[in-house]
Amino acid sequence: MRPRHFLTLLDLSGQEFKDIIDRACELKAMLAQGAPHELLRNRVLAMVFEKSSTRTRVSFEAGMNQMGGSAIFLSPQDTQLGRGEPVEDTARVLSGMVDAIMVRTFEHEKIERMADFSSVPVINALTDDYHPCQLLADMQTYVQHRGSIQGKTVTWIGDGNNMCHSYINAARLLDFELIVACPEGYDPNPELVAANSDRVKIVRTPEQALPSSSLVSTDVWASMGQEGERVRRMKDFEGFEVTLELMSLADENALFMHCLPAHRGEEVSADVIDAPDSVVWEQAENRLHAQKALLEFLLC
């Protein structure tokens, strides 16, 4: 029997997505109450990092510890992947020793190959194309503050990147409308947009996208691996900074989210992200709870 992988949100059904969010809320409450929940006792997670991260490493490692398991951090220097070992061989070896493999890498095709040859669940902790674990936390945060997102309007402002692609998949599974505001040349994957044309719309200014929006989300304009494009991107994204003035165009109860790290004064103003009622920090914390729920879903 093949293991259940989590490479994109579409590896879940809409109901499974909702169930994981609900369970994440339960696990969050249990942790706050000091209630034991060592559901993964003696389980081991291998964490393969080809892209660095703060939130991803800490949330997965802490989550496994809190659930009674353990996690092994593997950087490119710690594995033979960094010396040219085929992904297929690494997948076979690791999956014979651990209970799940988390991968944070560049090419999405690499994690698909890992999953093809792994005998244990493979989790996408970020590729250049998708960031599904972040969307679990984002949707958990929205549900905790505003209830169901079904039928709501969500606005993505900025690059049509891996986060934007995962928002498109979330819109499909959770039944909300997504409006993407991006400059020409920075559109999300056209095939993905076309497959979800009934709920995804692309506009060229944030002002067009914000009216009636219940959730506004953004990301840095130059992601890891795009540092050489930074100067051009700063120019191309002029006018796309999320400010209090722009947020005033959204619904009065709209939430702002950012997957972090953030560049204040670029994609978001300091007074938006650091506002007293900002949910960005809870959003980051919810990576821990949502991923614990995901690990339980895949391993129990």
N, C-alpha and C positions, 0 to 999 in steps of 0.2 A: 504493500500500500504506500503510495507516494505521500510525503509529508505535505502539510498545509503551509504554503509560503505567504509572505506579505511583501510584495514587490511594488504594488500600487494599491490605492484604495479599492480598485475594481476587483481585487481578490476577495473583497467582502461583499455580501449583499447589503442592501439598505438596512434591513432589520439587524444584521450582525453589527453594522456600524453603530446603530443606536444602542444595541446591547452592550457594546464595549464602552460607549460613553457612560451609560448608566452604571456599569460595573466600576469604571474609573471613579465616579462620584462616590460609590460605596467604599472603595479602597481608600480614597482620600479621607473620608470620615473615620474609617477604622484606624488609620495611622494617627489622626488627630486625637482619637480617644485612647490610644495606646493598646488597641485590641490586636492580639496576635493574628497574623495571616501568613504563616510560613507555608504557602501552598506549593512552593517550588523547592522544598527541602532536597538537598543533594543534587539539584539540577545545576548545570554549568552552561553559561553563555559565552561564546567566543565573540569578541568585538574587534572586527577588522577595520582599521582606520587608514584610509589613503588620503582623506581630507580631515584636517584637524577640527576639533569642536570642544566647546565647554559644556553646553547643555546636553548634548547627545551622550557624551561619555559619562557625565555625572549621573544623569537620570537613569540610564540603563544599569550602571554599576550599582548605584544606591538601590534601585528597584529590585535587582536580583538579591542583594543582601537582605533587604527588608522582607522579602518573601522566602527567606531561608536558603537561597541558592548562592551561587558565586559567579563572578564574571572575570574573564581574562582579557586584558587590553593588549592588542597587537597592532603596532605601528608598522609602516613599510620596512623599517629597519629590523623589526622583530620576526618577520616571516620571510619565507623564500619567494613570496610574490615580489618583494623588492629586488630580488636577484633574477627574476625572469621565470620562475616556476609557473607553468600554466595554471590558470584559474581552476580548470577542471580537476587537476591533481590536488590542489589545495583543498578544494571542496570535498573530495573523497577522503582525504586524510583527516581534516578537521571534524567532519561529520561522523567519523568513527570514534571520536574521543569526547565530543560535547553533545549537549542536548538541543542547542540552537545556535545559529550563526547570525550575527548582526553585521552588516557591511555598510560603510560610508565611503563612497568612491566617486569617480568622475563619470565614466561611461555607463549608461543604464544597461547596455548589452553585457557588461561584465558581470553584473549581479544576476542577470538572467542565466548566464552560463553557470554561475555558482549554484543557482537553484536547480538547474538541470542535472547536476552531478552530486548534489547533496542528499543524504539520506535523512536529514533533520531539517526543521523549518529554517528558512532564510528570511531575514527581515531587512528591508530597505530603510536604512537610517539616513539616507540622502544620496541621490545621484544627480547628474546634471539635468535630468528630465523630470524627476519627481521627488517629493518630500512628504510621503504619506503620514509618517509619524507625527509631524508637526500639525497636520490637519486634524488628527485625533484630539490633540490638545486644544487646538483652536475651537473646535466644535464643542468640546467639553466645557470650555470657558464660556462660550455663548449660551449654552443650555443652562449652566448654573446661574447666569445673570438675567437671561431674558426668556428662558423656556425654549420651546421648539423653534427651529429655524425654517421649518417647512413653510413655503409660500412667501418668505421674506426676500428682500433684495439685498445683495451683497456687492460691494464695490472693491475691485482690486485696482490699485493705482501704482503704475510703474512698469517694470520689465515683465514681459510675458515669459517668465522663467519657470523653474521647477516648482516653485510655490504656486504660481498662477495655474500651472497644469494640474496640480493637486486640488486647487480650489474648483477647477472645472469638474473634476471627478466627484468631488464632494457635492457639488450642485446637482449632479446626476443622481447620486445615491440618496441625498437628503431632500431633494425636491425644492431647491430655491433658485432664484434668478441671479445670475452673475453678470455684472457689467465690468468690463476690463477697460481701463483708461490707460493708453500707452501711446507713445509717439510712433509714427510710421517707421518700420524697420525693426520694431521690437515686439511684434505680435506673438502671441503664443502659437504653438504648433497648429497649422491650419487644418490638418486632418482631425485633430482633437476638437477644434472649434466646430468644424463641419458636422462631426458626429454628435455634437450637443447643441446644434444651432437653435433648438427650441427653447434653450434656457441660457445661452451665452451670447452676449452682445459686445462688440468692440467699438469704443469711441476714442476720440483723439484729445480730449481735454478732461481733466478731473471735474470741472464744472458741469459737464454733460452727464457725468456718471453718478453724481452724489445725490440728487433729489430722491427722496423716499428710501435711501439706503439705511439698513438697520445695522450693518457691520461694514467698516472700512478697514482694509488691510493693505500693507505695503511691505517692501523689502529694500535692501540696499540696491543701488543702481549698478554697481560693479561687484559681482560675486567672486568667490575664489576662482582663480584661473583667468579672470578678466581684468586684472590689475593694469595691464598695458593699454586697456581701452578707457581708463578712468577719465582722462581729460575730455575725450570726445563724448563720453556718456554724460558727464556733468553738463555739457552744453546741450545735448539732445534732450535731456530731461528737465530743462529749465521750465518752471511753471508747474512741476509735478510734486513739489514738496507739500506734504500734508500739514496744513496750518490750522489754527483755530478758526480762521476765516473760512477755509474750505470745509471744515467739519460742521460749521453752522449751516451749510447747505443740505446736510444729511438730516435724517429723522432726528428729532430732539433727544431720543433715547439711544442713538447709535453708539456702538462701541468701536473703539479703535484698537487694532492689533498689529503687532510687528513680531516676526519670528526671531529677531535679534541675531547677531549684534547690530545696533543701530548707529547711524551717523547723524547726530543732531545737526540741524542746519542744512542738511542735504535732502534726504527723502522724507524727513519728518522734523518739525520744529520741536525744540525742547519743551515748550509749554504744552504741547499735545502729549508727548510720551511721558512726561514727568508730572502730569496733572494729578491732583490728589485722588481722583476717582479712576485713574488709569488702570486697566486690567492687564496691561502688558506683563507685569511681574507675576501675576497669577497664571497668565497664559504660559509663561516659561515654566513655572512650578508644575503645571498640569502635564508637562511632558513626562514627569515621573509617574503620575497616577495613570495616565492614559496608556503608557507603555507597560506598566505592570498588568493592566487589564488585558492588553494585547498578548503579553507573554503567557498569562493564564489561559487565554483563549486558544493559543497555538499549542500549548504543552500539556494541558489538563483535559 
